[in-house]
Amino acid sequence: MGVDTERARTLHGLVEQQARRAPAAVAVRCGGRELTYGELDGRARRLAAVLAERGLAPGGRAAVALGRGTEVYVALLAVLKAGAAYVPLEPSAPDALLRHVLADAAPDVVVTEEVHRVRLVDASGAPLVCVDGVEPDGGGDPFEPPEVAPEDLACVFYTSGSTGPPNGALVEHRNLLAAYEGWREVYGLTAEDRILQTASLEFDVFTADWVRALCSGATLVVTPFNLTLDRTADLGALPALVAAERITVLELNVRTARRLTALLERTGGGLPGVRLLTVGAEKWYLDEQLGLQRLLGEHARVLNVYGLAEATVDSTYFDVRGAAAADGAERVSLVGRPFPGTRVYVLGPDGTPTGAGSAGEIAIAGPGLVRGYLDRPEETGRRFVRADFDPDGRVLLTGDIGRLRPDGVLEFVGRAANALGPVPQARKGSVVSRVAAAARVEGVLRAHPAVREAAVVEVDVRPGQRRLVGYAVTVPQGEGADGWSLSQYLTAELPAGQVPAAVVPVPELPRTRAGKLDRAALPLPAPPEHTAPRSAKAGGRARGKGGGKAGGGAGAENPTGCFAVLCVVIGAFFAWVTTDDFFPGSTDVSAVPSGYATVFEFLYLCENLAFGAGMAFLFSGLPVVLRQGRSFRLSLLTYLAVFWLLASWWPQDNLYRLTGATDWPRETALVLVFNVPLMLAAVVVVTFLLRKPRPGSKG
């Protein structure tokens, strides 16, 4: 390759070597725009000088918030050349995420473009540098890049935040260089490769893509569409783009890989020229990997990769070539063996490596482990722990459950809510067992011929009672695709204690921004006594009419919703007919002018309806509140607060209307009984909304 990797002590230094080796080679291409390695290096050097002038000092941080195109790579390299670390930030991210990252990272400067200026000025107090407003030729004295050491910070990855706001993982140059060496060896990267970039800037795989390409002297081809964030993007354009751009290497998340598999099966097409396709970010089953390998042919390698941002993206890989389709392939996910230099352990309840075949928490060690989390010493200490069994004495607790097979291949079992480090051993074993049980049920549910995709998670089916619930995306008009039939299938296939409380057919599984399963957005199942369709209770076989209802059968009605509506009607009717009995004369508008009387009559109607809604919430609202994942005490207080906020208006306003303006004892009693509790109830609801869900409630 002609590159002295021994002398490249930094990430940008390795790219600079490629620019000296082949300055005219195309480095980045997006649509009709290209940058050669010489142009990329020169533009990055000039922008680095501008950033230094604007206050970006060595050791500082710069947020980079640019859209898809070639300029984002100029900006990333410019930050590194300035001796600073970049914080990748998707400019189209939700406002709350933008503000959180900018406040937490506290960048010295924000690199963006004019179209995003107003939004980013509002979200951050840091000075902005718009790349489309910077003079292309620079000026002033020649810029001398500062000395950068391998242990200096290169970037800050903000994790997906599936269990709360994302944390900033501190990634050093040596972490990314070690990861690159593993990719180069396993993937066989060369300057002749054309690597497709499909990910969004904010995700760690975006950095992985450009590092793999630009450190190898290859061409990075950027898709004009965002397959991660744009759910409406036409996947049908991907094969044509791959062919037109002569792509040889690409990485997809699991959701996109599943869509690609369905597309290729439907069209009979392929991806000619692709020699390597890697899939990661979520659990990908062996039968899916085998299926995509079959569609692409033996000329391509289809790898299932596993890793975390805290271990510099990828830690293990599984090459499916040579693996035969065997019984149970739809029930296991194999993530294989570690990349060179990486070490992977499966830990038992005592925190030491367990034997082959036993499930435990996956721990990662090696040069890819990042420094820790930005300004989160407690979280850093909880996730990055001392380990006498590892040569470096330090491992990352992933919070993922896996098992090592007798042949040394790592099997991914499932995701626990948090790393299991600082909890009692008995609880560790319980968490591992529950995750493994959910994985077994999910595998069996996936094996049903009518199920395209499945998820099995723990939910609060009753106050204080958590049970497994299955969610299934079924094939259209699939035999036995309704919830009751799928439950009966699981009853026949599983031991009695492992059968889920319900199976809920859904049109599709909800996803986070990263394309992962959004457990908090899954619908709450109907109470167990309502899950079987009437025909099934009578002994007949139920036939679902479609997916998506949160109940046992796809065609089943929602009795909980009907009951709530009935409560509203009954409560409002009760308030209407008894107002004169409890509060005689309080609604008399005979002395009110007609134009104003109508307004007051409408007010009385709203009070009656609010009372009915409060009664409905009293009888059916607690499971819904518990489903949101806050503590039981806060959930119970919120449940009572919402009831009081709705139901108290009817008695309160009627009593106030019957109280004299100078009847101070009664006025005081009403304030203490109604007004003060209403304010306290509002505080409880706001606290509930601001409080983060319990770890595990979002998966």
C-alpha positions, 0 to 999 in steps of 0.5 A: 500500500506504500504507507508507513503505518508505524510512523502514523501516530495519529488518524489525520497523519495516516490520511496525510500519508495517503495524500502524499502517496497519491494526491490525484486519487479520488478521496471522497465522492458525493453525487457529482462532486469529488475531492482528491486526496490532495484537495482534501488535505489542502482544504482541511489544512486551510480550515484548520488555520481558520479554526485556530484563529477562531479560538480552537486550541490544541486539546479543545473540542469542536462540534461538526454539524454538516449535511451529507456531502464532501465538506464534512470530511474536510471539517473533521480532518481540519479539527484533527489537524488543529490538535482538537477533537470533533463531536459529530452532530447531525444538524437535522437532529431533534432540538432536545438532542442538539441542545443536550449534546452541545451543552454536555460537550461544551465545544469551543467552536461549532463547524457548520454551514449557513443553512443551519446557522440560526438553529445552532446559534439558538442551541449553543453559545459557542462561536460558529464557523460556516464552511461555506463562508470561509475563504477557500484559499485562506490567508495569513501566515502558513499554518503549522499544525500542532504536535498530536500524541496517540493518546490525545482525544480524536473525537467524542461519540455520543451513544444512542441513549437507549436508557437515557440521555446519551453520554459522550465516549472519549475516543483517542487517536490510538483507539481509532488507529487500533480499530483501523488495523483490525479492519484492514486485516480482516476486511482486506482493505486496499486503495482500490476499494470503493467504500459506500457511506450510508450512515448519519454523521452522529453515529459511530459507524459514520466515523468507521466508514471514513476511517476505513476508506481514507486511511487505506487510500480508497474512495469513499462514496457518500449516498445522497440519501440517509438510510438511517434517519430517512425512513422514506428513502427509496431502498430500490435506488441502492442496488443501482447506486452500488452498480454505478459507483462500482462499490466494493465494501459497504456496511448496513444496519440490521433494519436496512439489511432486512429491507435489502434482503426483501428487495433482492428476493422480490426483484431477483437482483444482486449487488455485483462487484460488492466483495464485503457487506457488513451488518451490525447495530442490532441482533441479526439472526443466522438465518438472515445472514445465510439468506443474504449471503445466498442472494449475494453469492460466494464472491461476497463476504457477508459479516455479522459485526458486533461492538459498541462506541465505547470499544471503538465501534467493532469488536467481533465479526462472524463470516457466514461463508462455509456455515451450513444452514442448520436447524435452529438458525432462525433462533441464534445470532452469531457474532463470531470472533474478536478483531485482531488485538481485541479480547472478548470475555463472557462473565459469570455472576462473580465477574470472572470469565465463565465456561463455554456454553454458559450465558453471561455478560459480554466484556470487551478489552484491548486497545479499542477501549476508550478513555471513558465518558465525558464528565461522567466519572461514576458512569465511567467507573461503572462500565470500565472496570478493573479485571485481573484476568485481562492483560491490560487489567481493564474491561468494558462491561457491555450490558449485553448477554452472550455465550461462548460456544465450544468452537470459540464463536461468540453468540449474542443472546440479548441486551440487558438494560445496563451493565451488570457490574455493581449489583449483587451476584444473585441479581446478576444471575437473575438478569442473565436468566431473564434475558436468555429466556426472552431470547429463547421465546423470541427465537421460537416466535421467529420460527413460526412461518407467518412471522417476519420479525419478532421481539419479546420484552418484559412489560408491566402487564399489571401493577407491579407485575412484569411478564414477557410479551411477544410482538410479531410482524406477520406476513400478509394473510399468514396462516395463524398470524393472529395473536391468539394463534401465535400464543397457542403455538408458543404454548405448544413449543415452550415449557409452561413457565416461559410462555409470554403473557400475550403476543401482539401482532404489529404492522412494524416494530418501532425504531429509535433514530439509530434504527434499533428497537424502541421498546418504550414505544411498543403497545401495551397488551390487553389484559390476559382475560381478553386476549383470546377471540370469542371464537377461539374460546368456543373451541374454533380456530381464530382468524386474524384480520390484520396486525397492529392492535395491542391485544391477543388477536389481530382482530380482537376489539380493545375492551380497555378502550371501550371500558374507558369511554363507558366510564367517561359517559357514565361519570359525566352523566352522573355529574350532570344529573346530580349537580342540583342534588349536591350543589343546589343552585350552583348552575343557575344562569337565569340571571346571566345575560343570554350571550354569557349564559351559553358560555357558562353552560359550556363550562358546566358541560366541560366540568362534567366531562372532565369528571367523567374522564377522571373517573375513567382514568381512576379505573383504567389509567394505572397500567398506562402510567406504569408502562412509562417506566418510572418508579412505582412510587412516582407512577402511583403519585402521578396516577392519583395526580392526573385523576385529581386534575381531571375530576376535581373541577366539578365539585370545586367550581360548584362549591366556589359558586355557592360560597360567599365572597366574604365567607373566609372560613369556607374560602380557606377550606376550599383553597386547602382542599382543592387549589393547593392539591391541584398545584401539587398534582401539577408538580407531580405530573411535571416531575414525572415527565422530566424524570428519566425512565428506569433503566431497562424500560426502553431496552 
